[in-house]
Amino acid sequence: MKNNLEFLNFIKHCLKPLFFIKTLFFINQKIIYRLKSKILNQNNYPQLVKKYLKNINKNININKNINNEDYNFKSCNLVLCSDNFFFSDELDWHKEFNDQELTFALHRWNWLLTCFDEEPLYLKREWGVNMIRSWIANMKDSDSRFTLHPYTVGERISNAFLFATLTNEKELKINYTKILPKDIKCSINNMAIYLSNNLEYKGEGKTGNHVINNSRALLYASVLLDNNLFTELSFSIIKSSLPDLISDDGFLREGSSHYQFIFSRWVLEIIWLSKISNNKEIYNFTLPFAKSLIKQCEFFIIDKAKENLSIPLIGDISPDFPVNWLTTLPFSLIGNEITGSTDKIKHIKHDWSFLISQKQSIFSIK
């Protein structure tokens, strides 16, 4: 119920026996559907993943009473996919666009990474923290498919961590458990538990690349929350799924040039996270895959001599970020360190490679 008037109206209708019976039936069916969906989904988890999920559900609790800190909301422009949206009122969190991808983008917090302009990165920090708190205050109890989709939940976790790192004024010896305030960390803990129980396993031959994005998000959560149980679950996903998703020569099996770059970005960030958390096991396991993925990213680049790199668009195209936001990835700081390349490519202003290059001492994996 969005307000007291709606609630009172609902109570009045419940005084009618037929309406009350139908309401109970509807609620019962909804509960059964959700339980079945959860059980069926987890039946598709690999055994290794199931093992570490049990540890999480046994030892990590949902934060039910989060003391949200005060925030200052201000209207602003958000980039949703490639469109600008003027966010004028907190009711806009409940907006559903004609294009569902825009609605998903609103709840994925990708706009935290596309907000940067000519100002120093750290000047965006207060704005971003306020926007995160505004979303949590308005949407934490939402049961919308747009807010609860596992991919969307994972994106929120990852984007919040990256934003907090990029806008942190310290260059060295960052304490990653303190880059976000306690109230936001409590919410991210809840998101990570939800994601753990709703990983995007679809069954043999049907599971796609999203499980690696799920894994990346859980690894971000593990570093932020200093909780090794999320690390173990993340690594179990990587070990169980990464070899099946990549061909022997380094192509993402789904046959999309755009997703080759998106997927490679996820893997590079996993390597970076394993480095800053000193997890050599994840680092050593993932590194060979990263090298072959980057090699095939370069295969798609049409002309390295051009300032604005382009790739042929083959297969699915993700709406989350523009294609050119990742085309310089093979020649990024992390990409060059992994391959040993010395190629210097001019990054597009504020693309992924440009952003991490602003914090070289932080994002270096050497």
C-alpha positions as a LaTeX table, in Angstrom:
\begin{tabular}{lrrr}
\hline
Residue & $x$ (\AA) & $y$ (\AA) & $z$ (\AA) \\
\hline
Met1 & 0.00 & 0.00 & 0.00 \\
Lys2 & 1.51 & 3.29 & $-1.07$ \\
Asn3 & $-0.40$ & 5.47 & 1.41 \\
Asn4 & $-2.86$ & 5.39 & 4.33 \\
Leu5 & $-5.85$ & 6.19 & 2.10 \\
Glu6 & $-5.22$ & 3.11 & $-0.02$ \\
Phe7 & $-4.83$ & 0.97 & 3.10 \\
Leu8 & $-8.13$ & 2.18 & 4.60 \\
Asn9 & $-9.87$ & 1.57 & 1.30 \\
Phe10 & $-8.48$ & $-1.96$ & 1.23 \\
Ile11 & $-9.72$ & $-2.64$ & 4.80 \\
Lys12 & $-13.23$ & $-1.45$ & 3.89 \\
His13 & $-13.32$ & $-3.81$ & 0.92 \\
Cys14 & $-12.20$ & $-6.69$ & 3.13 \\
Leu15 & $-15.41$ & $-6.31$ & 5.11 \\
Lys16 & $-17.13$ & $-7.84$ & 2.10 \\
Pro17 & $-16.82$ & $-11.66$ & 2.49 \\
Leu18 & $-16.35$ & $-12.41$ & $-1.21$ \\
Phe19 & $-13.62$ & $-9.81$ & $-1.60$ \\
Phe20 & $-11.88$ & $-11.06$ & 1.54 \\
Ile21 & $-11.91$ & $-14.69$ & 0.32 \\
Lys22 & $-10.58$ & $-13.69$ & $-3.10$ \\
Thr23 & $-7.86$ & $-11.59$ & $-1.47$ \\
Leu24 & $-6.72$ & $-14.50$ & 0.70 \\
Phe25 & $-6.66$ & $-16.76$ & $-2.35$ \\
Phe26 & $-4.64$ & $-14.21$ & $-4.32$ \\
Ile27 & $-2.09$ & $-13.74$ & $-1.51$ \\
Asn28 & $-1.81$ & $-17.50$ & $-1.02$ \\
Gln29 & $-1.16$ & $-18.06$ & $-4.73$ \\
Lys30 & 1.45 & $-15.33$ & $-4.78$ \\
Ile31 & 3.30 & $-16.85$ & $-1.81$ \\
Ile32 & 3.22 & $-20.33$ & $-3.38$ \\
Tyr33 & 4.49 & $-18.96$ & $-6.70$ \\
Arg34 & 7.40 & $-17.19$ & $-5.06$ \\
Leu35 & 8.36 & $-20.23$ & $-2.99$ \\
Lys36 & 8.19 & $-22.51$ & $-6.03$ \\
Ser37 & 10.25 & $-20.09$ & $-8.12$ \\
Lys38 & 12.92 & $-19.90$ & $-5.45$ \\
Ile39 & 13.07 & $-23.67$ & $-4.94$ \\
Leu40 & 13.10 & $-24.44$ & $-8.67$ \\
Asn41 & 15.78 & $-21.84$ & $-9.29$ \\
Gln42 & 18.04 & $-23.17$ & $-6.54$ \\
Asn43 & 17.60 & $-26.71$ & $-7.88$ \\
Asn44 & 19.58 & $-25.46$ & $-10.88$ \\
Tyr45 & 22.52 & $-24.36$ & $-8.72$ \\
Pro46 & 25.68 & $-26.47$ & $-9.14$ \\
Gln47 & 26.44 & $-28.58$ & $-6.07$ \\
Leu48 & 29.47 & $-26.47$ & $-5.16$ \\
Val49 & 27.34 & $-23.31$ & $-5.23$ \\
Lys50 & 24.61 & $-24.94$ & $-3.10$ \\
Lys51 & 27.25 & $-25.85$ & $-0.51$ \\
Tyr52 & 28.37 & $-22.25$ & 0.01 \\
Leu53 & 24.84 & $-20.85$ & $-0.20$ \\
Lys54 & 23.97 & $-22.93$ & 2.88 \\
Asn55 & 26.80 & $-21.23$ & 4.78 \\
Ile56 & 25.42 & $-17.80$ & 3.92 \\
Asn57 & 21.86 & $-18.59$ & 4.93 \\
Lys58 & 23.06 & $-20.18$ & 8.14 \\
Asn59 & 25.47 & $-17.45$ & 9.24 \\
Ile60 & 24.41 & $-14.10$ & 7.73 \\
Asn61 & 21.27 & $-12.32$ & 8.82 \\
Ile62 & 19.07 & $-9.81$ & 7.03 \\
Asn63 & 19.29 & $-6.35$ & 8.57 \\
Lys64 & 15.64 & $-5.77$ & 9.43 \\
Asn65 & 15.96 & $-2.50$ & 11.33 \\
Ile66 & 18.24 & $-0.21$ & 9.36 \\
Asn67 & 18.70 & 3.25 & 10.82 \\
Asn68 & 18.73 & 5.30 & 7.64 \\
Glu69 & 20.71 & 8.50 & 7.92 \\
Asp70 & 19.25 & 11.80 & 6.77 \\
Tyr71 & 19.83 & 12.87 & 3.19 \\
Asn72 & 19.24 & 15.92 & 1.01 \\
Phe73 & 17.36 & 15.25 & $-2.18$ \\
Lys74 & 17.93 & 17.53 & $-5.18$ \\
Ser75 & 16.53 & 17.22 & $-8.67$ \\
Cys76 & 19.11 & 16.20 & $-11.25$ \\
Asn77 & 19.69 & 14.69 & $-14.67$ \\
Leu78 & 20.26 & 10.93 & $-14.84$ \\
Val79 & 21.58 & 8.98 & $-17.82$ \\
Leu80 & 19.35 & 5.92 & $-18.30$ \\
Cys81 & 20.82 & 3.71 & $-21.01$ \\
Ser82 & 21.75 & 6.43 & $-23.49$ \\
Asp83 & 18.85 & 8.78 & $-22.65$ \\
Asn84 & 18.77 & 11.75 & $-20.32$ \\
Phe85 & 16.03 & 11.77 & $-17.71$ \\
Phe86 & 15.29 & 14.75 & $-15.47$ \\
Phe87 & 14.75 & 13.27 & $-12.01$ \\
Ser88 & 12.60 & 15.94 & $-10.38$ \\
Asp89 & 10.87 & 14.25 & $-7.45$ \\
Glu90 & 11.39 & 11.17 & $-5.28$ \\
Leu91 & 8.15 & 9.77 & $-6.66$ \\
Asp92 & 10.12 & 9.27 & $-9.86$ \\
Trp93 & 11.66 & 6.16 & $-8.28$ \\
His94 & 8.23 & 4.53 & $-8.87$ \\
Lys95 & 8.04 & 5.61 & $-12.51$ \\
Glu96 & 7.66 & 2.92 & $-15.17$ \\
Phe97 & 8.76 & 3.97 & $-18.65$ \\
Asn98 & 7.26 & 2.71 & $-21.89$ \\
Asp99 & 10.65 & 1.14 & $-22.58$ \\
Gln100 & 11.23 & $-1.31$ & $-19.72$ \\
Glu101 & 15.00 & $-1.06$ & $-20.19$ \\
Leu102 & 14.83 & 2.53 & $-18.94$ \\
Thr103 & 12.95 & 1.38 & $-15.85$ \\
Phe104 & 15.56 & $-1.30$ & $-15.17$ \\
Ala105 & 18.33 & 1.29 & $-15.66$ \\
Leu106 & 16.76 & 3.55 & $-13.05$ \\
His107 & 17.15 & 0.80 & $-10.44$ \\
Arg108 & 20.57 & $-0.47$ & $-11.51$ \\
Trp109 & 22.37 & 2.72 & $-10.47$ \\
Asn110 & 24.47 & 2.76 & $-13.66$ \\
Trp111 & 23.93 & 6.52 & $-13.57$ \\
Leu112 & 26.43 & 6.64 & $-10.70$ \\
Leu113 & 29.15 & 5.86 & $-13.25$ \\
Thr114 & 27.87 & 8.06 & $-16.08$ \\
Cys115 & 27.41 & 11.18 & $-13.96$ \\
Phe116 & 30.95 & 12.49 & $-14.14$ \\
Asp117 & 31.72 & 15.71 & $-15.98$ \\
Glu118 & 34.67 & 18.10 & $-15.87$ \\
Glu119 & 34.68 & 18.35 & $-12.08$ \\
Pro120 & 37.03 & 16.24 & $-9.93$ \\
Leu121 & 35.49 & 12.85 & $-9.21$ \\
Tyr122 & 35.26 & 13.36 & $-5.46$ \\
Leu123 & 32.89 & 16.33 & $-5.88$ \\
Lys124 & 30.16 & 13.91 & $-6.96$ \\
Arg125 & 30.34 & 11.89 & $-3.75$ \\
Glu126 & 27.75 & 13.77 & $-1.67$ \\
Trp127 & 25.28 & 13.74 & $-4.57$ \\
Gly128 & 25.71 & 10.00 & $-5.13$ \\
Val129 & 25.35 & 9.07 & $-1.45$ \\
Asn130 & 22.19 & 11.19 & $-1.21$ \\
Met131 & 20.72 & 9.51 & $-4.30$ \\
Ile132 & 21.50 & 6.03 & $-2.94$ \\
Arg133 & 19.85 & 6.88 & 0.37 \\
Ser134 & 16.85 & 8.33 & $-1.45$ \\
Trp135 & 16.45 & 5.10 & $-3.44$ \\
Ile136 & 16.75 & 2.97 & $-0.29$ \\
Ala137 & 14.23 & 5.09 & 1.62 \\
Asn138 & 11.69 & 4.85 & $-1.18$ \\
Met139 & 12.31 & 1.42 & $-2.69$ \\
Lys140 & 13.76 & $-0.93$ & $-0.06$ \\
Asp141 & 10.38 & $-2.62$ & 0.47 \\
Ser142 & 9.44 & $-2.69$ & $-3.20$ \\
Asp143 & 8.43 & $-6.06$ & $-4.67$ \\
Ser144 & 8.61 & $-4.80$ & $-8.26$ \\
Arg145 & 10.21 & $-7.08$ & $-10.83$ \\
Phe146 & 12.30 & $-4.09$ & $-11.87$ \\
Thr147 & 13.92 & $-3.70$ & $-8.46$ \\
Leu148 & 14.18 & $-7.39$ & $-7.54$ \\
His149 & 15.61 & $-8.82$ & $-10.76$ \\
Pro150 & 18.91 & $-10.48$ & $-9.71$ \\
Tyr151 & 20.91 & $-8.79$ & $-12.45$ \\
Thr152 & 19.58 & $-5.41$ & $-11.29$ \\
Val153 & 20.36 & $-6.17$ & $-7.63$ \\
Gly154 & 23.90 & $-7.15$ & $-8.58$ \\
Glu155 & 24.39 & $-3.99$ & $-10.61$ \\
Arg156 & 23.37 & $-1.86$ & $-7.63$ \\
Ile157 & 25.98 & $-3.52$ & $-5.42$ \\
Ser158 & 28.76 & $-3.22$ & $-8.02$ \\
Asn159 & 27.99 & 0.34 & $-9.09$ \\
Ala160 & 27.76 & 1.59 & $-5.50$ \\
Phe161 & 31.19 & 0.12 & $-4.67$ \\
Leu162 & 32.83 & 1.48 & $-7.81$ \\
Phe163 & 31.29 & 4.92 & $-7.33$ \\
Ala164 & 32.48 & 5.03 & $-3.73$ \\
Thr165 & 35.99 & 4.03 & $-4.79$ \\
Leu166 & 36.19 & 6.56 & $-7.62$ \\
Thr167 & 34.95 & 9.41 & $-5.42$ \\
Asn168 & 37.20 & 8.56 & $-2.48$ \\
Glu169 & 39.81 & 11.28 & $-2.01$ \\
Lys170 & 42.47 & 8.89 & $-0.73$ \\
Glu171 & 44.83 & 7.46 & $-3.31$ \\
Leu172 & 46.59 & 4.81 & $-1.27$ \\
Lys173 & 45.68 & 2.36 & 1.48 \\
Ile174 & 41.92 & 2.70 & 1.14 \\
Asn175 & 39.96 & 0.83 & 3.77 \\
Tyr176 & 37.30 & $-0.61$ & 1.49 \\
Thr177 & 35.06 & $-1.54$ & 4.40 \\
Lys178 & 34.63 & 2.19 & 5.09 \\
Ile179 & 34.06 & 3.64 & 1.62 \\
Leu180 & 30.28 & 3.69 & 2.19 \\
Pro181 & 28.33 & 4.70 & 5.32 \\
Lys182 & 27.00 & 2.03 & 7.69 \\
Asp183 & 23.33 & 2.43 & 6.72 \\
Ile184 & 24.11 & 1.89 & 3.02 \\
Lys185 & 26.31 & $-1.10$ & 3.85 \\
Cys186 & 23.43 & $-2.66$ & 5.80 \\
Ser187 & 21.21 & $-2.36$ & 2.73 \\
Ile188 & 23.89 & $-3.83$ & 0.48 \\
Asn189 & 24.21 & $-6.76$ & 2.90 \\
Asn190 & 20.49 & $-7.44$ & 2.39 \\
Met191 & 20.87 & $-7.15$ & $-1.38$ \\
Ala192 & 23.77 & $-9.62$ & $-1.34$ \\
Ile193 & 21.76 & $-12.18$ & 0.66 \\
Tyr194 & 18.82 & $-11.80$ & $-1.73$ \\
Leu195 & 21.13 & $-12.18$ & $-4.75$ \\
Ser196 & 22.74 & $-15.29$ & $-3.25$ \\
Asn197 & 19.33 & $-16.96$ & $-3.09$ \\
Asn198 & 18.30 & $-15.84$ & $-6.58$ \\
Leu199 & 21.36 & $-16.49$ & $-8.75$ \\
Glu200 & 20.56 & $-16.61$ & $-12.45$ \\
Tyr201 & 20.99 & $-20.32$ & $-13.00$ \\
Lys202 & 18.47 & $-21.52$ & $-15.59$ \\
Gly203 & 19.40 & $-25.17$ & $-15.89$ \\
Glu204 & 21.83 & $-27.14$ & $-18.04$ \\
Gly205 & 22.46 & $-25.46$ & $-21.38$ \\
Lys206 & 20.27 & $-22.47$ & $-20.45$ \\
Thr207 & 22.43 & $-20.53$ & $-17.98$ \\
Gly208 & 23.95 & $-17.42$ & $-19.55$ \\
Asn209 & 26.58 & $-14.86$ & $-18.73$ \\
His210 & 24.57 & $-13.17$ & $-15.95$ \\
Val211 & 25.83 & $-15.60$ & $-13.30$ \\
Ile212 & 29.32 & $-14.09$ & $-13.65$ \\
Asn213 & 27.84 & $-10.66$ & $-13.08$ \\
Asn214 & 26.11 & $-12.12$ & $-10.00$ \\
Ser215 & 29.49 & $-13.44$ & $-8.89$ \\
Arg216 & 31.19 & $-10.07$ & $-9.43$ \\
Ala217 & 28.55 & $-8.35$ & $-7.26$ \\
Leu218 & 29.00 & $-10.89$ & $-4.45$ \\
Leu219 & 32.75 & $-10.33$ & $-4.55$ \\
Tyr220 & 32.18 & $-6.57$ & $-4.27$ \\
Ala221 & 29.89 & $-7.23$ & $-1.29$ \\
Ser222 & 32.48 & $-9.48$ & 0.34 \\
Val223 & 35.15 & $-6.76$ & 0.20 \\
Leu224 & 32.81 & $-3.99$ & 1.37 \\
Leu225 & 31.36 & $-6.06$ & 4.21 \\
Asp226 & 34.57 & $-7.96$ & 4.98 \\
Asn227 & 32.65 & $-11.22$ & 4.79 \\
Asn228 & 34.45 & $-14.22$ & 3.39 \\
Leu229 & 31.23 & $-16.23$ & 3.02 \\
Phe230 & 30.27 & $-14.06$ & 0.04 \\
Thr231 & 33.79 & $-14.58$ & $-1.33$ \\
Glu232 & 33.41 & $-18.35$ & $-1.16$ \\
Leu233 & 30.05 & $-18.28$ & $-2.91$ \\
Ser234 & 31.38 & $-15.93$ & $-5.57$ \\
Phe235 & 34.38 & $-18.17$ & $-6.28$ \\
Ser236 & 32.17 & $-21.28$ & $-6.42$ \\
Ile237 & 30.17 & $-19.57$ & $-9.20$ \\
Ile238 & 33.34 & $-18.61$ & $-11.06$ \\
Lys239 & 34.77 & $-22.13$ & $-10.88$ \\
Ser240 & 31.48 & $-23.77$ & $-11.84$ \\
Ser241 & 30.49 & $-21.45$ & $-14.68$ \\
Leu242 & 33.36 & $-19.47$ & $-16.19$ \\
Pro243 & 34.92 & $-22.37$ & $-18.18$ \\
Asp244 & 31.54 & $-23.22$ & $-19.75$ \\
Leu245 & 30.84 & $-19.65$ & $-20.86$ \\
Ile246 & 34.12 & $-19.02$ & $-22.69$ \\
Ser247 & 35.46 & $-20.91$ & $-25.70$ \\
Asp248 & 39.01 & $-22.28$ & $-25.63$ \\
Asp249 & 40.23 & $-19.36$ & $-27.74$ \\
Gly250 & 38.60 & $-16.68$ & $-25.58$ \\
Phe251 & 35.25 & $-15.87$ & $-27.16$ \\
Leu252 & 32.11 & $-15.55$ & $-25.07$ \\
Arg253 & 29.98 & $-18.46$ & $-26.26$ \\
Glu254 & 26.83 & $-16.35$ & $-26.61$ \\
Gly255 & 28.18 & $-14.84$ & $-29.82$ \\
Ser256 & 27.79 & $-11.12$ & $-29.12$ \\
Ser257 & 30.56 & $-8.63$ & $-29.87$ \\
His258 & 29.14 & $-6.12$ & $-27.38$ \\
Tyr259 & 28.83 & $-8.71$ & $-24.61$ \\
Gln260 & 32.41 & $-9.81$ & $-25.30$ \\
Phe261 & 33.45 & $-6.41$ & $-23.93$ \\
Ile262 & 30.83 & $-6.31$ & $-21.16$ \\
Phe263 & 31.76 & $-9.78$ & $-19.95$ \\
Ser264 & 35.49 & $-8.98$ & $-20.15$ \\
Arg265 & 34.91 & $-5.92$ & $-17.98$ \\
Trp266 & 33.26 & $-8.08$ & $-15.31$ \\
Val267 & 36.21 & $-10.48$ & $-15.34$ \\
Leu268 & 38.77 & $-7.64$ & $-15.14$ \\
Glu269 & 36.96 & $-6.23$ & $-12.13$ \\
Ile270 & 36.91 & $-9.67$ & $-10.51$ \\
Ile271 & 40.70 & $-9.82$ & $-10.93$ \\
Trp272 & 41.05 & $-6.34$ & $-9.43$ \\
Leu273 & 38.87 & $-7.32$ & $-6.47$ \\
Ser274 & 40.92 & $-10.47$ & $-5.91$ \\
Lys275 & 44.04 & $-8.29$ & $-5.90$ \\
Ile276 & 42.82 & $-5.71$ & $-3.37$ \\
Ser277 & 41.50 & $-8.49$ & $-1.12$ \\
Asn278 & 44.72 & $-10.50$ & $-1.56$ \\
Asn279 & 42.85 & $-13.57$ & $-2.80$ \\
Lys280 & 45.47 & $-15.32$ & $-4.89$ \\
Glu281 & 43.26 & $-18.34$ & $-5.56$ \\
Ile282 & 40.63 & $-16.29$ & $-7.43$ \\
Tyr283 & 43.33 & $-14.20$ & $-9.12$ \\
Asn284 & 45.27 & $-17.21$ & $-10.46$ \\
Phe285 & 42.14 & $-19.06$ & $-11.58$ \\
Thr286 & 40.64 & $-16.08$ & $-13.43$ \\
Leu287 & 43.77 & $-14.57$ & $-15.00$ \\
Pro288 & 44.11 & $-17.00$ & $-17.98$ \\
Phe289 & 40.46 & $-16.41$ & $-18.92$ \\
Ala290 & 40.97 & $-12.66$ & $-18.74$ \\
Lys291 & 43.98 & $-12.80$ & $-21.07$ \\
Ser292 & 42.13 & $-14.77$ & $-23.73$ \\
Leu293 & 39.00 & $-12.60$ & $-23.42$ \\
Ile294 & 40.98 & $-9.39$ & $-23.95$ \\
Lys295 & 42.77 & $-10.88$ & $-26.93$ \\
Gln296 & 39.42 & $-11.50$ & $-28.64$ \\
Cys297 & 38.15 & $-8.04$ & $-27.68$ \\
Glu298 & 41.04 & $-6.67$ & $-29.75$ \\
Phe299 & 39.95 & $-8.95$ & $-32.59$ \\
Phe300 & 36.67 & $-7.02$ & $-32.84$ \\
Ile301 & 38.28 & $-3.56$ & $-32.96$ \\
Ile302 & 38.19 & $-2.33$ & $-36.53$ \\
Asp303 & 41.05 & 0.19 & $-36.57$ \\
Lys304 & 43.28 & 0.89 & $-33.56$ \\
Ala305 & 44.74 & 3.91 & $-35.32$ \\
Lys306 & 41.46 & 5.81 & $-35.09$ \\
Glu307 & 40.74 & 8.04 & $-32.11$ \\
Asn308 & 37.20 & 6.75 & $-31.68$ \\
Leu309 & 37.41 & 2.97 & $-31.69$ \\
Ser310 & 34.48 & 1.01 & $-33.07$ \\
Ile311 & 33.42 & $-2.62$ & $-33.23$ \\
Pro312 & 31.01 & $-4.46$ & $-35.55$ \\
Leu313 & 27.75 & $-5.13$ & $-33.71$ \\
Ile314 & 27.16 & $-8.88$ & $-33.87$ \\
Gly315 & 24.51 & $-10.58$ & $-31.75$ \\
Asp316 & 22.77 & $-9.02$ & $-28.75$ \\
Ile317 & 23.40 & $-5.42$ & $-27.72$ \\
Ser318 & 23.10 & $-4.43$ & $-24.07$ \\
Pro319 & 21.23 & $-1.20$ & $-23.33$ \\
Asp320 & 23.00 & $-0.65$ & $-20.00$ \\
Phe321 & 25.92 & 1.40 & $-21.34$ \\
Pro322 & 26.67 & 2.78 & $-24.82$ \\
Val323 & 28.86 & 0.51 & $-26.95$ \\
Asn324 & 31.71 & 3.04 & $-26.99$ \\
Trp325 & 31.78 & 3.13 & $-23.17$ \\
Leu326 & 33.83 & $-0.09$ & $-23.26$ \\
Thr327 & 35.61 & $-0.20$ & $-26.64$ \\
Thr328 & 38.94 & 0.98 & $-25.15$ \\
Leu329 & 38.83 & $-1.73$ & $-22.47$ \\
Pro330 & 41.63 & $-3.89$ & $-23.99$ \\
Phe331 & 44.00 & $-0.90$ & $-23.66$ \\
Ser332 & 42.88 & 0.14 & $-20.19$ \\
Leu333 & 45.23 & 0.20 & $-17.23$ \\
Ile334 & 44.16 & $-3.29$ & $-16.08$ \\
Gly335 & 43.95 & $-4.63$ & $-19.64$ \\
Asn336 & 47.52 & $-3.60$ & $-20.45$ \\
Glu337 & 48.84 & $-4.97$ & $-17.16$ \\
Ile338 & 47.23 & $-8.35$ & $-17.82$ \\
Thr339 & 48.46 & $-8.69$ & $-21.40$ \\
Gly340 & 51.76 & $-6.87$ & $-20.98$ \\
Ser341 & 50.79 & $-4.55$ & $-23.83$ \\
Thr342 & 52.19 & $-1.04$ & $-24.14$ \\
Asp343 & 49.52 & 0.19 & $-26.55$ \\
Lys344 & 48.35 & 3.68 & $-25.69$ \\
Ile345 & 44.86 & 4.49 & $-26.89$ \\
Lys346 & 43.05 & 7.75 & $-26.25$ \\
His347 & 40.10 & 6.95 & $-24.03$ \\
Ile348 & 36.69 & 8.43 & $-24.64$ \\
Lys349 & 35.99 & 11.02 & $-21.96$ \\
His350 & 34.62 & 9.28 & $-18.86$ \\
Asp351 & 34.34 & 5.82 & $-20.39$ \\
Trp352 & 35.24 & 2.84 & $-18.18$ \\
Ser353 & 38.94 & 2.91 & $-19.05$ \\
Phe354 & 39.15 & 6.67 & $-18.50$ \\
Leu355 & 37.49 & 6.44 & $-15.08$ \\
Ile356 & 39.82 & 3.80 & $-13.67$ \\
Ser357 & 42.86 & 5.61 & $-15.14$ \\
Gln358 & 42.06 & 8.54 & $-12.84$ \\
Lys359 & 42.97 & 6.27 & $-9.90$ \\
Gln360 & 45.99 & 4.42 & $-11.25$ \\
Ser361 & 47.47 & 3.67 & $-7.85$ \\
Ile362 & 44.17 & 2.06 & $-6.80$ \\
Phe363 & 43.20 & 0.12 & $-9.91$ \\
Ser364 & 46.63 & $-1.24$ & $-10.78$ \\
Ile365 & 46.78 & $-5.00$ & $-10.30$ \\
Lys366 & 50.56 & $-5.19$ & $-10.11$ \\
\hline
\end{tabular}
